[in-house]
Amino acid sequence: MTAPPSPAVGSPETPPSVLMLPAEVESMIFARLSASELAACMATCRAWRQAASSPPLWNALIATRWRHDMIITVPEVAHAAVLTYVARRQMDAVVIAVIKTLQWPDRRRFALCQLPRLPYAGVRDALEQLSDDQPGPEWPDVAAVVAASPCGVPYWAHWAHSELQVQHCAQHLRSQAALVKAATDLLAERAAAAPAAAALGAGAAGPGDTAAASELARVQPPPAASSAPGPPGSSLAAAAAAAAASPAEQQQQQGSASEPAGPSSSAAAVDLRLQSDDQLRRLVALSYEEGSLALAQVHCPWLSELLWVRQALDALGAELQRRMAAAGVRGGLPALQLLNQLLFGAGPPPRHPRFASIPPPDGFGLEITGNRERYYEPCNSLLDSVLTNQEGIPISLAVLHTAVAVRAGLSVTPLDLPLHVVCGLAADGEGEDEGEAEGLHWFIDVFEGGRVMDSTQFHVFVQGLGLPAERFNPPQVMTPQQCWKRQCRNLLHLYREQGEWQRLKAVALLMAAASEEDSAEGMRAAVEASNACMELRQYDEAAELLQAVADGPYQGQGAPAAGPHPSGLQAMRDTVLSAGEHYAQRLMRVHRRQGQRGLKYKVGDVLRHKRYQYRGVIVGWDPECQAGEEWIEQMRVDRLPGGRHQPFYHVLPDPEDRPGQDLTYVAQENIELEALSALHSHSPGFALHPDVGRYFTRLARGGARYYKNEWMWRCYPDDWRDECEREELGGAR
């Protein structure tokens, strides 16, 4: 039974307040209290309980503490806002507990799997505060945790958010791919049914709608705005589906405390079936940018969903519409010239390589060019970097060109050419058939400043690329999924050569999400992600990816010729699990100093290398050199006065002194202790290396050493076992 709403403060039903103050004054006092103070007031008397549980007070606290809105199912009682606040605080407590557990290698994978079970908006808010050196005043619980470990907690919060962001963006691409497929299938059904409907004198709706509805029932559209990588309104179908949903469905879309949920599939199916053909084509055309934004999001997970990129695209589309209206242009070549002038035209003074005004003043452009000098830099594939640096490669420039054109109502689409990507524009009133570009009259080389070509010039251009012109007459239209996969392939090749395993893993997972479940390309991407996980020593996740490929629908088709056989995948998985067990045992091995002669230095000592003069911090030691013979010969260890039988130390070097190297192995005779300068000695969260937080909690006063976290305490219990450090960690071990 639902309780009646609480009477307002000062109403006849309200018991007299112990303060005997006017209702307005009492409300002002309560509005200045914190959550804990309001809770104490609620336990004082019945009058204060009613006044302090007022929904506006707690809704204000919720809005102040959490940046992202999220609906949580709570009982419909008078103090529902209080229960909502409590539920979100409990969610924050779960996130804090997970972050504290991540330091343990043997518990890391299990702890990380707890976060996707929570609503993404709530997890993201907590992780953003935990990664900050100075959380806001409305986060006292997080501030206490960060103060206790200013190195470790921000490190693991950032790591967890990056891992979670990759999973979230991959799920978003799967949803967008399903939505695009449903829209294109519905367009094809309508096109096939149009002649028969016209012959029978039927209405606008074709008989194919019934067949399309069964396909649409499987669609999981993009998550709600609190979960998707884009803001509300970034997807036409998602916005319409949310508007069509009932209040109960909207609550389900936002997600409960157990798992996130998107709009109901029935609402999405009704939404797409009610869209016109032009609206469906626009939905497909707007999907090209989703792959670029997902890639940018996993590269910079703290950019608040890249909202500014979508706003910039909307502003450029509106500016193009304004210029077209001022020139009296509706489409065709004149509109294309205005689009090219907006994106590639000269910018306003003062000219500066990084200067960009979005949108630029009337008569000027953004001066975006093809990046020939640094063609293979990963930033050229990211849409936010293209707008910021005003440079890009053909496919990223084609995505930008298409995104702005579609917002202004132009039928521009990327074309699938080997080696080079160009855009095509249909003539006024003409569209392109599915997969072919027979209606395209103009072709744009976006890498050459938007050079416009007619059909004859385009054939000459294709021949100049060394391609047979007849094969691309007409050229194939690049689908959104093909565009996403092509961008991922470019980055996979770069990161594979550079050994950037963390980013290789993220891009491979996006590649697998952009591919169809039963495709060989998706299977290869999953195996690529598994290989990256093994390089990162994330053996449990690597085994899970291999198991998913072995159990996937592609293997069920009985066509193992394009990839590993299921039995081979199972053998690979067993090998990975075995390697993971050995690695975990090595990480959890206890190192005792008793009986080890000659050990001078301890874990956490800050040092300088005598020969190469780089600073670093010790994260482990061996009583003598444990490296392989090849490394010993290469580094001429036996020529050292102490040789290979002296203690060796694992050192995290300062990236400023030794860039590009994560870990070094240093002989004891090459080490001299050197405290950090006074600039850093009083900064407990200062990190000499980005991975310092993996091993330590804080920098000791004076800058001579770092305090170990609990995992390092277990592995090296005899190093720095003094009263000061035990007090910092809350007791002796």
C-alpha positions in Angstrom: 0.0 0.0 0.0 1.4 3.4 -1.0 1.9 5.8 1.8 0.3 9.3 1.5 2.7 12.1 0.6 4.4 14.0 3.4 2.7 17.3 4.4 4.6 20.4 3.6 6.5 22.0 6.4 4.3 24.5 8.3 1.0 22.9 7.1 -1.7 22.1 9.7 -0.9 18.3 9.5 2.8 18.9 10.3 3.8 18.4 14.0 5.3 21.5 15.5 9.0 21.9 15.0 11.3 21.9 18.0 13.0 25.0 16.6 9.7 27.0 16.5 10.9 28.8 13.3 8.9 29.9 10.3 8.6 27.2 7.6 10.6 29.3 5.1 13.6 29.7 7.5 13.5 26.0 8.5 13.5 25.0 4.8 16.5 27.3 4.1 18.4 25.7 7.0 17.7 22.2 5.9 18.8 23.0 2.3 22.3 23.9 3.6 22.8 20.5 5.3 24.7 17.5 4.0 23.2 14.1 3.5 24.6 12.8 6.8 23.3 15.9 8.7 19.8 15.5 7.1 19.8 11.8 8.1 20.6 12.9 11.7 17.8 15.4 11.6 15.4 12.7 10.4 16.2 10.7 13.6 15.5 13.6 15.9 11.7 13.9 15.9 8.7 13.3 13.8 8.5 16.9 12.6 12.1 17.0 11.5 11.8 13.6 9.9 9.0 14.9 7.6 10.9 18.1 6.9 14.3 16.5 6.3 12.8 13.8 4.0 11.4 16.4 1.6 12.0 15.2 -2.0 13.4 18.6 -3.2 16.1 18.4 -0.6 17.3 15.0 -1.6 16.8 15.6 -5.3 19.1 18.6 -4.9 21.7 16.4 -3.2 21.4 13.8 -5.9 21.9 16.4 -8.7 24.9 17.9 -6.8 26.7 14.6 -6.2 26.0 12.7 -9.5 26.4 14.3 -12.9 24.5 11.6 -14.8 20.8 11.0 -14.2 19.6 7.5 -13.6 16.2 6.1 -12.6 16.3 3.5 -9.8 13.3 1.4 -9.0 12.3 2.2 -5.4 9.1 1.8 -3.4 6.6 4.6 -4.0 6.7 6.1 -0.5 6.9 9.5 0.9 10.7 9.3 1.3 11.4 7.8 -2.2 14.0 10.4 -2.9 15.9 9.4 0.2 15.8 5.7 -0.9 17.1 6.7 -4.3 20.0 8.6 -2.7 20.8 5.6 -0.5 20.7 3.2 -3.4 23.2 5.3 -5.4 25.4 5.6 -2.4 25.4 1.9 -2.0 26.3 1.6 -5.7 29.2 3.9 -5.1 30.3 1.7 -2.2 30.3 -1.3 -4.5 32.5 0.6 -7.0 34.9 1.7 -4.2 35.2 -1.9 -3.0 35.9 -3.1 -6.6 38.7 -0.5 -7.0 40.3 -1.6 -3.7 40.3 -5.2 -4.9 41.8 -4.6 -8.3 45.3 -4.3 -6.9 45.2 -8.1 -6.3 46.2 -9.9 -9.5 44.3 -13.1 -8.6 41.1 -11.3 -7.9 41.2 -8.6 -10.6 39.2 -10.3 -13.3 36.4 -11.3 -11.0 36.2 -7.8 -9.4 36.1 -6.1 -12.8 33.2 -8.3 -13.9 31.1 -6.8 -11.1 31.0 -3.3 -12.7 29.1 -4.2 -15.9 26.3 -5.5 -13.8 25.7 -2.0 -12.4 24.1 0.8 -14.4 26.8 2.4 -16.4 25.9 6.0 -15.5 26.3 5.4 -11.8 29.6 3.5 -12.2 31.0 6.3 -14.4 30.2 9.0 -11.9 32.0 7.1 -9.1 35.0 6.3 -11.3 35.4 9.9 -12.4 35.6 11.0 -8.8 37.9 8.2 -7.8 40.3 9.0 -10.6 40.5 12.6 -9.4 43.3 13.6 -7.0 40.9 16.0 -5.3 37.3 14.8 -5.4 34.5 17.3 -4.9 33.2 18.3 -1.5 30.0 16.3 -2.1 32.0 13.1 -2.2 33.5 12.8 1.3 33.6 9.0 1.2 35.5 9.0 -2.1 37.8 11.8 -0.8 38.8 9.6 2.2 39.6 6.7 0.0 41.7 8.8 -2.4 43.5 10.5 0.5 44.5 7.1 1.8 46.0 6.0 -1.5 46.5 9.0 -3.8 48.6 7.0 -6.2 46.8 3.6 -6.2 43.1 4.6 -6.2 43.2 7.0 -9.2 45.3 4.6 -11.2 42.9 1.6 -10.8 39.8 3.9 -11.3 41.3 5.1 -14.6 42.2 1.5 -15.6 38.7 0.2 -14.7 37.0 3.0 -16.6 39.1 2.4 -19.7 38.2 -1.3 -19.6 34.5 -0.6 -19.0 34.4 2.0 -21.7 35.7 -0.5 -24.3 32.9 -3.0 -23.4 30.3 -0.2 -23.5 31.4 1.1 -26.9 31.5 -2.4 -28.3 27.9 -3.0 -27.1 26.9 0.4 -28.6 28.4 -0.6 -32.0 26.5 -3.9 -31.9 23.3 -2.1 -31.2 23.9 0.4 -34.0 24.8 -2.4 -36.4 21.5 -4.2 -35.6 19.6 -0.9 -36.0 21.2 -0.1 -39.4 20.5 -3.7 -40.6 16.9 -3.5 -39.6 16.5 -0.1 -41.4 18.2 -1.3 -44.6 16.1 -4.5 -44.6 13.0 -2.5 -44.1 14.0 -0.2 -47.0 14.6 -3.2 -49.2 11.3 -4.8 -48.3 9.5 -1.6 -49.2 11.4 -1.2 -52.5 10.5 -4.8 -53.4 6.8 -4.3 -52.5 6.4 -0.9 -54.2 5.7 -2.2 -57.7 3.1 -4.7 -56.5 1.5 -2.2 -54.2 1.3 0.4 -57.1 -0.3 -2.2 -59.4 -2.9 -3.1 -56.8 -3.5 0.5 -55.9 -2.3 -0.1 -52.3 -1.4 2.5 -49.8 2.1 3.7 -48.8 2.7 0.7 -46.5 4.0 -2.4 -48.3 3.4 -6.0 -47.5 7.0 -6.3 -46.6 6.4 -4.5 -43.3 5.2 -7.7 -41.7 8.3 -9.6 -42.6 10.5 -6.7 -41.5 8.7 -6.6 -38.2 9.9 -10.1 -37.3 13.5 -9.0 -38.0 13.0 -5.8 -36.1 11.8 -7.7 -33.0 15.4 -8.9 -32.5 16.9 -5.4 -32.6 18.5 -4.0 -29.5 18.8 -0.3 -30.3 21.4 2.0 -28.7 21.3 2.4 -25.0 19.7 5.4 -23.4 21.5 8.7 -23.2 23.0 7.9 -19.8 24.7 4.8 -21.2 25.4 5.4 -24.9 28.6 7.2 -26.1 26.4 10.0 -27.5 24.0 12.5 -26.0 20.2 12.4 -26.2 19.0 12.8 -29.8 22.2 11.5 -31.3 20.2 8.6 -32.8 17.0 9.3 -34.6 15.5 5.9 -33.8 16.6 5.9 -30.2 15.0 9.3 -29.6 11.8 8.3 -31.3 11.7 4.9 -29.5 12.2 6.7 -26.1 9.3 9.0 -26.9 7.1 6.2 -27.8 7.8 4.1 -24.8 5.4 4.0 -21.8 6.5 5.3 -18.4 7.1 1.7 -17.2 9.3 1.0 -20.3 11.2 4.2 -19.8 12.0 3.1 -16.3 13.3 -0.2 -17.7 15.3 1.7 -20.3 17.3 3.6 -17.7 18.0 0.3 -15.8 17.7 -0.9 -12.3 20.4 -1.5 -9.8 21.1 -5.0 -11.2 21.7 -4.4 -15.0 21.4 -1.7 -17.6 18.7 -2.0 -20.2 17.9 -0.2 -23.5 14.6 0.8 -25.0 12.3 -2.1 -25.5 12.6 -3.9 -28.8 8.9 -3.5 -29.5 9.1 0.2 -29.2 12.1 0.2 -31.6 10.2 -1.9 -34.1 7.2 0.3 -34.0 9.4 3.4 -34.3 11.2 2.1 -37.4 8.1 0.9 -39.1 6.6 4.4 -38.7 9.5 6.1 -40.3 9.4 7.2 -43.9 12.0 6.1 -46.4 13.8 9.4 -46.2 14.0 9.2 -42.4 15.4 5.6 -42.6 18.0 6.7 -45.1 19.0 9.6 -42.8 19.3 7.2 -39.9 21.6 5.0 -41.9 23.7 7.9 -43.1 24.1 9.3 -39.5 25.5 6.0 -38.4 28.8 6.4 -40.3 30.1 8.6 -37.6 29.4 6.1 -34.8 32.5 4.0 -35.5 34.8 7.1 -35.4 33.2 8.3 -32.2 33.5 4.9 -30.6 37.2 4.7 -31.5 37.8 8.2 -30.1 35.9 7.3 -26.9 38.1 4.2 -26.2 41.2 6.4 -26.8 40.1 9.1 -24.5 37.6 7.6 -22.1 37.3 10.8 -19.9 35.9 13.1 -22.7 32.3 12.9 -21.4 31.0 10.9 -24.4 32.5 13.4 -26.9 29.4 15.5 -26.6 31.3 18.5 -28.1 32.0 16.5 -31.3 28.3 15.9 -32.0 27.6 19.5 -31.1 30.2 20.6 -33.6 28.8 18.4 -36.3 25.3 19.8 -35.6 26.6 23.4 -35.7 28.4 22.7 -39.0 25.2 21.2 -40.5 23.2 24.2 -39.4 25.8 26.6 -40.8 25.7 24.7 -44.2 21.9 25.0 -44.2 22.1 28.7 -43.5 24.6 29.2 -46.3 22.5 27.2 -48.7 19.4 29.2 -47.8 21.2 32.5 -48.2 22.5 31.5 -51.7 19.1 30.1 -52.7 20.6 26.6 -53.1 18.7 23.4 -52.4 21.1 20.7 -53.5 23.3 19.4 -56.3 26.7 20.8 -57.3 26.1 24.4 -55.8 25.3 22.9 -52.4 28.3 20.6 -52.7 30.6 23.5 -53.4 29.3 25.3 -50.3 29.9 22.2 -48.2 33.5 21.9 -49.5 34.1 25.6 -48.9 32.8 25.2 -45.3 35.1 22.3 -44.5 38.2 22.8 -46.7 38.1 26.5 -47.5 40.5 29.1 -46.1 39.9 30.1 -42.5 39.6 33.6 -41.1 42.7 35.5 -39.9 44.8 35.2 -37.8 46.0 32.1 -39.5 47.3 29.5 -37.1 47.8 25.7 -37.6 45.5 24.9 -34.6 43.0 27.7 -35.1 39.5 26.5 -35.7 36.1 28.2 -35.1 33.2 25.9 -35.3 31.3 27.0 -37.2 33.6 29.4 -39.0 32.5 33.0 -39.8 30.5 33.5 -43.0 32.6 33.2 -46.1 35.4 31.2 -44.4 36.1 27.5 -43.8 37.8 25.2 -41.4 40.9 24.6 -43.6 40.8 20.9 -43.0 43.4 19.1 -45.1 44.8 15.6 -45.7 47.7 14.8 -43.4 50.4 13.6 -45.8 53.4 14.2 -43.5 52.0 12.1 -40.6 49.7 9.9 -42.5 50.0 6.8 -40.3 49.5 8.6 -36.9 46.5 7.0 -35.1 44.9 10.4 -34.4 44.1 10.8 -38.1 41.4 8.1 -37.7 39.7 9.8 -34.7 36.9 12.3 -35.5 37.6 14.5 -32.5 41.3 14.8 -33.5 40.3 15.6 -37.1 38.3 18.6 -35.9 41.0 19.7 -33.4 44.0 19.2 -35.6 42.3 20.1 -38.9 44.0 17.1 -40.5 42.9 13.5 -41.4 43.1 10.6 -43.7 40.6 9.8 -46.5 38.2 7.7 -44.5 38.0 10.0 -41.5 37.6 13.0 -43.8 34.9 11.1 -45.7 33.0 10.4 -42.4 33.2 14.1 -41.5 32.1 15.2 -45.0 29.1 12.8 -44.8 28.1 13.7 -41.3 27.9 17.4 -42.1 26.2 16.9 -45.5 23.5 14.6 -44.1 22.6 17.1 -41.4 22.0 19.7 -44.1 19.9 17.3 -46.2 22.4 16.3 -48.9 22.6 12.7 -50.1 26.4 12.3 -49.7 27.8 8.8 -49.0 31.3 7.3 -48.8 32.3 4.9 -51.6 34.2 1.7 -51.1 37.4 1.9 -53.1 40.6 0.1 -52.3 43.5 2.3 -51.2 41.4 5.5 -51.2 38.0 6.6 -49.9 36.0 9.2 -51.8 32.4 10.5 -51.4 29.6 10.6 -53.9 26.6 12.9 -54.2 23.4 12.0 -55.9 21.7 14.5 -58.3 18.6 16.4 -57.1 15.8 14.1 -56.4 17.8 10.9 -56.9 19.0 8.4 -54.4 21.3 5.4 -54.6 20.2 1.8 -54.6 21.3 -0.5 -51.8 25.0 -1.3 -52.3 25.4 0.5 -55.6 25.9 4.2 -56.6 24.1 4.3 -60.0 22.4 7.6 -59.1 25.6 9.4 -58.1 26.6 12.2 -60.4 29.4 13.9 -58.5 32.4 12.4 -56.7 34.5 14.2 -54.1 38.1 13.5 -53.2 38.1 14.7 -49.6 41.8 14.1 -49.2 42.5 16.7 -51.9 40.6 19.5 -50.4 37.2 18.4 -51.7 38.1 18.2 -55.4 34.9 17.5 -57.3 34.8 15.1 -60.2 32.2 14.0 -62.7 31.8 10.4 -63.9 34.5 10.7 -66.6 37.0 12.3 -64.2 36.2 9.7 -61.6 37.0 6.9 -64.0 40.4 8.5 -64.8 41.0 8.9 -61.0 40.3 5.2 -60.5 42.7 4.2 -63.2 45.3 6.5 -61.6 45.0 4.3 -58.5 45.9 1.3 -60.6 42.4 -0.1 -60.5 40.3 -1.3 -63.4 37.7 1.4 -64.1 35.1 -1.1 -65.4 35.1 -2.9 -62.0 34.0 0.3 -60.2 31.3 1.4 -62.7 29.2 2.0 -60.8 31.2 2.2 -57.6 30.0 0.4 -54.5 28.5 2.4 -51.6 30.3 1.8 -48.3 27.9 0.6 -45.7 28.3 2.0 -42.1 29.6 -1.4 -40.9 32.2 -1.5 -43.7 33.3 2.0 -42.7 33.7 1.0 -39.1 35.7 -2.1 -39.9 37.9 -0.3 -42.3 38.8 2.3 -39.7 39.5 -0.4 -37.2 41.7 -2.3 -39.6 43.9 0.8 -40.1 44.5 1.2 -36.4 45.0 -2.6 -35.8 47.8 -2.5 -38.3 49.4 0.5 -36.7 49.2 -0.8 -33.1 50.4 -4.2 -34.1 53.6 -2.7 -35.5 54.1 -0.4 -32.5 53.3 -3.0 -29.9 50.5 -0.9 -28.4 48.7 -3.9 -26.9 46.2 -2.0 -24.7 44.9 0.0 -27.7 45.2 -3.0 -30.0 42.9 -4.9 -27.7 40.3 -2.1 -27.5 40.3 -1.7 -31.3 40.1 -5.4 -31.9 37.0 -5.7 -29.6 35.4 -2.8 -31.5 36.2 -4.6 -34.8 34.6 -7.8 -33.5 31.5 -5.8 -32.5 31.3 -4.1 -35.9 31.5 -7.5 -37.7 28.6 -9.9 -37.9 28.6 -12.7 -35.3 29.0 -15.5 -37.8 31.7 -13.8 -39.9 35.3 -14.9 -40.2 36.4 -11.3 -39.8 34.7 -11.1 -36.4 36.3 -14.3 -35.3 39.8 -13.1 -36.4 39.2 -9.8 -34.5 38.3 -11.7 -31.3 41.4 -13.9 -31.7 43.5 -10.6 -32.2 42.0 -9.2 -29.0 42.9 -12.5 -27.2 46.5 -12.2 -28.4 46.6 -8.7 -27.1 45.3 -9.8 -23.7 48.1 -12.4 -23.5 50.7 -9.7 -24.2 49.1 -7.7 -21.4 49.1 -10.7 -19.1 45.3 -10.7 -18.9 45.1 -14.5 -19.3 41.6 -14.9 -17.9 40.1 -12.5 -20.4 42.1 -14.1 -23.3 40.7 -17.5 -22.4 37.2 -16.1 -22.3 37.5 -14.6 -25.8 38.9 -17.9 -27.2 36.0 -19.8 -25.6 33.5 -17.4 -27.0 34.9 -17.9 -30.5 35.0 -21.7 -30.1 31.3 -21.6 -29.0 30.2 -18.9 -31.4 27.8 -19.3 -34.3 30.6 -19.1 -36.9 32.1 -22.4 -35.7 28.7 -24.0 -35.7 28.5 -23.5 -39.5 31.2 -26.2 -40.0 33.5 -24.0 -42.0 36.8 -23.9 -40.2 38.8 -23.3 -43.3 39.0 -19.5 -42.8 40.1 -19.8 -39.2 41.2 -22.1 -36.4 39.3 -25.3 -35.8 37.2 -25.4 -32.6 39.5 -28.1 -31.2 42.5 -25.9 -31.9 40.8 -23.0 -30.2 40.1 -25.2 -27.2 43.8 -26.2 -27.0 44.8 -22.6 -27.3 42.5 -21.8 -24.4 43.9 -24.5 -22.2 47.4 -23.3 -23.0 46.4 -19.7 -22.1 44.8 -20.8 -18.8 47.9 -22.8 -17.9 50.2 -19.8 -18.6 47.8 -17.7 -16.5 48.1 -20.0 -13.5 51.9 -19.9 -13.7 51.9 -16.1 -14.0 49.5 -15.7 -11.1 51.7 -18.0 -8.9 54.8 -15.9 -9.8 53.0 -12.7 -9.0 51.8 -14.0 -5.6 55.2 -15.5 -4.6 56.5 -14.3 -1.3 60.0 -12.8 -1.3 61.9 -13.0 2.0 65.0 -11.1 2.8 66.1 -13.6 5.4 69.0 -15.6 4.1 69.6 -13.3 1.1 73.0 -11.8 1.3 74.0 -8.5 -0.2 70.5 -7.0 -0.7 70.9 -3.3 -0.1 67.7 -1.7 -1.5 64.0 -2.3 -0.9 60.8 -2.1 -2.8 59.7 1.5 -3.0 63.1 3.1 -3.0 63.5 6.0 -5.4 66.8 5.8 -7.3 69.0 7.1 -10.1 70.8 4.8 -12.5 74.6 5.5 -12.2 75.3 4.9 -15.9 72.3 6.0 -17.8 71.2 8.7 -15.2 67.5 8.0 -15.3 65.4 8.1 -12.2 63.1 5.2 -11.1 61.4 3.3 -8.3 62.1 -0.3 -7.3 59.1 -2.6 -7.7 60.8 -6.0 -7.1 64.1 -7.7 -6.7 65.9 -11.0 -7.3 68.8 -12.3 -5.2 70.7 -12.8 -8.5 70.0 -12.2 -12.2 67.0 -14.3 -13.4 67.0 -13.1 -17.0 67.7 -15.4 -20.0 71.1 -16.1 -21.4 70.3 -14.1 -24.5 69.5 -11.0 -22.5 72.6 -11.5 -20.3 74.9 -11.7 -23.3 73.2 -8.7 -25.0 73.6 -6.5 -21.9 77.1 -7.9 -21.1 76.1 -8.7 -17.5 79.1 -10.9 -17.0 81.4 -8.0 -17.6 80.1 -6.2 -14.6 82.3 -6.3 -11.5 79.5 -8.1 -9.6 78.5 -10.2 -12.6 75.2 -12.1 -12.7 75.3 -13.3 -9.1 74.7 -9.9 -7.6 71.1 -8.8 -6.7 69.0 -7.4 -9.6 66.1 -5.0 -9.3 62.9 -4.4 -11.3 62.6 -0.7 -11.8 59.9 1.6 -13.2 61.9 4.3 -15.0 60.8 8.0 -15.2 59.3 8.4 -18.7 60.9 11.9 -18.9 64.4 10.3 -18.5 63.7 7.1 -20.4 60.7 7.4 -22.7 59.0 4.4 -24.2 60.2 1.8 -21.6 57.8 0.4 -18.9 60.2 -1.7 -16.9 64.0 -2.1 -16.6 66.2 -4.7 -14.9 69.1 -3.1 -13.1 72.1 -4.6 -11.3 72.6 -3.5 -7.8 76.0 -1.9 -8.5 74.3 0.5 -11.0 71.9 1.9 -8.4 72.3 5.0 -6.2 69.4 6.3 -4.0 68.2 9.8 -4.8 65.1 11.3 -3.2 62.8 13.3 -5.4 63.1 17.0 -5.5 61.3 19.3 -3.0 58.8 20.1 -5.8 57.4 16.5 -5.5 58.5 15.5 -2.0 55.3 16.9 -0.4 52.9 15.6 -3.1 51.7 12.2 -1.9 49.9 11.5 -5.2 53.0 12.3 -7.4 53.7 9.4 -9.7 57.2 9.0 -11.1 55.8 6.6 -13.7 52.2 6.1 -14.9 52.2 2.6 -13.4 53.3 3.6 -9.9 49.7 3.2 -8.7 49.8 -0.5 -9.6 52.3 -1.2 -6.8 52.2 1.7 -4.4 49.7 3.8 -2.5 51.5 7.1 -1.9 54.8 8.9 -1.9 56.5 9.2 1.5 57.2 12.6 2.9 60.6 13.6 1.8 60.3 11.8 -1.6 62.8 9.0 -0.8 60.4 6.1 -1.3 56.8 5.0 -2.0 54.5 3.1 0.4 53.6 -0.4 -0.8 50.0 -1.4 -1.4 48.5 -4.6 0.2 49.5 -6.8 -2.7 53.1 -5.7 -2.5 53.1 -6.0 1.2 52.2 -9.7 0.8 54.9 -10.3 -1.8 57.7 -8.3 -0.1 56.7 -8.4 3.6 60.3 -7.6 4.9 60.8 -4.4 2.9 60.3 -1.2 4.9 58.5 -3.0 7.7 58.7 0.0 10.1 56.3 1.7 12.4 55.7 4.6 10.1 54.5 2.5 7.2 52.4 0.2 9.3 50.6 3.3 10.7 50.0 4.6 7.2 48.4 1.2 6.2 46.3 1.0 9.4 48.2 -1.5 11.5 51.0 -4.1 11.5 51.0 -7.1 9.2 
